Amino acid sequence: MNNHQRVENVLTLAALGFLVLGCLTVLAPFVSALLWAVILAFSTWRIYERVLRACGHRQGLAAGLMTLGLALLLLAPVLMVGAQLGENIDNLMGAARRFLARGVPAPPPWLLGLPVIGPRFGILGTAAGQWRGRGRQRKGAGLAGGPGQAHQRLAVTAGAGSRAGTVATHPERVCLVLPLP
C-alpha cells in the first residue's frame, strides 16, 4: 500500500467519523423518544402478533390498530385529567380571588423562631398585618400613613443589621425584599 492510498483511507475514515458525529448530534434530542419506541415495540410484540393474525396478516392494518390502541391507552388518562381540571378551574379561580382579597397571611410562629432568618420574617409579617388592616381602608394610604413613612420605618427596622433590606412601596402594597445572609 503506497502513501497515496493511506492518505485516501485516512481521509475517508475521517469523513465517515464526521458524518457519524453529525448524525449523532442531530439524533441526540430524540434519544429518549427512540428508547421509548424500542421499549413499547418490544413489550407489545406478542399483542401485535395476535392482532396481525386477526387481521389476516395485513401488516398495515395491524400496525394502524396497534398505534391507535396505544395512543388511546396513553392519552386517555391525560384527557381525563384535562377534563377534570377544566371542571375545577372555577373553584381554583374562586380560591385565588379569596386569597388575594384576604392579603398576605402572617407567618407561623415556628418560622419566627428560626435563627438568622426568623426575625426578618417577623418584620415582614408585621408589615403584612398592618397593610391588611390599614392599606385597604383608604385608597392611597400605605403602611402607617403613607408609602414614604412606611419606607422609612421598615428601612430603619430592616437595616438594623449589617445588611439592609430594600422596601418597595405602592399605594396599596408594601414589599420587603430581604438579602440572604
Contacts in CASP RR format, 6 or more apart in sequence:
PFRMAT RR
TARGET T0000
AUTHOR 0000-0000-0000
METHOD contacts of the structure
MODEL  1
MNNHQRVENVLTLAALGFLVLGCLTVLAPFVSALLWAVILAFSTWRIYER
VLRACGHRQGLAAGLMTLGLALLLLAPVLMVGAQLGENIDNLMGAARRFL
ARGVPAPPPWLLGLPVIGPRFGILGTAAGQWRGRGRQRKGAGLAGGPGQA
HQRLAVTAGAGSRAGTVATHPERVCLVLPLP
27 34 0 8 1.000
40 70 0 8 1.000
44 66 0 8 1.000
44 70 0 8 1.000
47 66 0 8 1.000
48 62 0 8 1.000
48 63 0 8 1.000
48 66 0 8 1.000
51 62 0 8 1.000
51 65 0 8 1.000
51 66 0 8 1.000
52 58 0 8 1.000
52 59 0 8 1.000
52 62 0 8 1.000
54 62 0 8 1.000
55 61 0 8 1.000
55 62 0 8 1.000
55 65 0 8 1.000
102 132 0 8 1.000
103 128 0 8 1.000
103 131 0 8 1.000
103 132 0 8 1.000
104 125 0 8 1.000
104 128 0 8 1.000
104 129 0 8 1.000
104 131 0 8 1.000
104 132 0 8 1.000
105 128 0 8 1.000
106 125 0 8 1.000
106 128 0 8 1.000
106 129 0 8 1.000
107 121 0 8 1.000
107 122 0 8 1.000
107 124 0 8 1.000
107 125 0 8 1.000
111 118 0 8 1.000
111 121 0 8 1.000
112 118 0 8 1.000
112 119 0 8 1.000
112 121 0 8 1.000
112 122 0 8 1.000
114 121 0 8 1.000
116 181 0 8 1.000
117 178 0 8 1.000
117 181 0 8 1.000
120 158 0 8 1.000
120 178 0 8 1.000
123 154 0 8 1.000
123 157 0 8 1.000
123 158 0 8 1.000
123 176 0 8 1.000
124 176 0 8 1.000
124 178 0 8 1.000
127 143 0 8 1.000
127 150 0 8 1.000
127 154 0 8 1.000
127 174 0 8 1.000
127 176 0 8 1.000
128 174 0 8 1.000
130 143 0 8 1.000
130 144 0 8 1.000
131 142 0 8 1.000
131 143 0 8 1.000
131 173 0 8 1.000
131 174 0 8 1.000
134 141 0 8 1.000
134 142 0 8 1.000
134 143 0 8 1.000
134 144 0 8 1.000
134 145 0 8 1.000
135 141 0 8 1.000
135 142 0 8 1.000
135 143 0 8 1.000
135 172 0 8 1.000
136 172 0 8 1.000
139 171 0 8 1.000
139 172 0 8 1.000
140 146 0 8 1.000
140 171 0 8 1.000
140 172 0 8 1.000
141 171 0 8 1.000
142 150 0 8 1.000
142 169 0 8 1.000
142 171 0 8 1.000
142 172 0 8 1.000
142 174 0 8 1.000
143 149 0 8 1.000
143 150 0 8 1.000
143 153 0 8 1.000
143 154 0 8 1.000
143 169 0 8 1.000
143 174 0 8 1.000
144 150 0 8 1.000
144 153 0 8 1.000
146 169 0 8 1.000
147 169 0 8 1.000
147 170 0 8 1.000
147 171 0 8 1.000
147 174 0 8 1.000
148 169 0 8 1.000
150 167 0 8 1.000
150 169 0 8 1.000
150 174 0 8 1.000
151 167 0 8 1.000
151 169 0 8 1.000
154 167 0 8 1.000
154 174 0 8 1.000
154 176 0 8 1.000
155 164 0 8 1.000
155 165 0 8 1.000
155 167 0 8 1.000
158 164 0 8 1.000
158 165 0 8 1.000
158 167 0 8 1.000
158 176 0 8 1.000
158 178 0 8 1.000
159 165 0 8 1.000
163 179 0 8 1.000
163 181 0 8 1.000
164 179 0 8 1.000
165 176 0 8 1.000
165 177 0 8 1.000
165 178 0 8 1.000
165 179 0 8 1.000
166 176 0 8 1.000
166 177 0 8 1.000
166 179 0 8 1.000
167 174 0 8 1.000
167 175 0 8 1.000
167 176 0 8 1.000
167 177 0 8 1.000
168 174 0 8 1.000
168 175 0 8 1.000
168 177 0 8 1.000
169 175 0 8 1.000
END
